[in-house]
Each structure stands twice: as C-alpha cells, then as structure tokens.
C-alpha cells in the first residue's frame, strides 16, 4: 500500500514504491468498463490506444484520486496522456513534502530589531 507522510501526526514514512504505484494504477484503470486489461501498458495513450473520450478520462482521474487519496486538478489532468504520465504524476504527488512540515519563519521572542 502506498503511504504518505502526515506531518500533523508526526509520522515519517518512507518514499512511495514506484512499482506498487504502477500496479495500483493498472488495477484501477483496468476496472473501467471500456478498457480491455490486456491493452493496459505504461506506454498506452489514453485516447489513441485505450479509446477513452474526455468523460472516460475524468472518470479514470476520479477513480485514481480515490485510490491514492490525492487531488488531480484540471491543469494537471490536461497534461496526462499516457499511463506512464499517470504513474509519474501520482509518484510526484505522493512524494511531495507536506507544506505543514515547513510553514515558514518562526517567531523568536528574543529576536532584536533595528540597529543595536
């Protein structure tokens, strides 16, 4: 199972296993009613090879969001054309550091301001 780090819980988890992501992507995509699982390869183009129209692709993206607990916005979805694009996007998303881990400058009550 692909895991993520949740800073608010103090859990430090290892990076995502790319092979596991690939297997879960294949499984998720293969369950779509228009897709023949035998045609699912990393090089498969969603439209040209798998015959998916835009609505089918939206359904696939929603299924992947549910499977991996990530968000794929419209701008990113438009850049996804192949199964490998999906895998790369998910790995990148899951390995992205949580912004709560480094929220910015911290207040130091002993900090001095201005010339001494």
ZICORWO-V298820 format. One record per backbone hydrogen bond with DSSP energy under -0.5 kcal/mol. NH is the residue of the N-H (numbers start at 1). CO is the residue of the C=O. Records with the same first field share a line. If there is no record, write none. Layout:
BEGIN
NH: CO + CO
END
This chain:
BEGIN
7: 5
9: 6
10: 7
11: 6
12: 10
13: 11
18: 16
21: 17
22: 18
23: 19
24: 20
25: 21
26: 22
27: 23
28: 24
29: 25
30: 26
31: 27 + 28
32: 29
35: 32
37: 35
39: 36
40: 37
41: 39
44: 41
46: 81
49: 45
50: 45
51: 47
52: 46
57: 53
58: 54
59: 55
60: 56
61: 57
62: 58
63: 59
64: 60
65: 61
66: 62
67: 63
68: 64
69: 65
70: 65
73: 71
77: 73
78: 74
79: 75 + 76
80: 77
81: 79
83: 44
84: 42
86: 82
87: 83
88: 84
89: 85
90: 86
91: 87
92: 88
93: 89
94: 90
95: 91
96: 92
101: 98
102: 99
103: 100
109: 107
111: 108
END
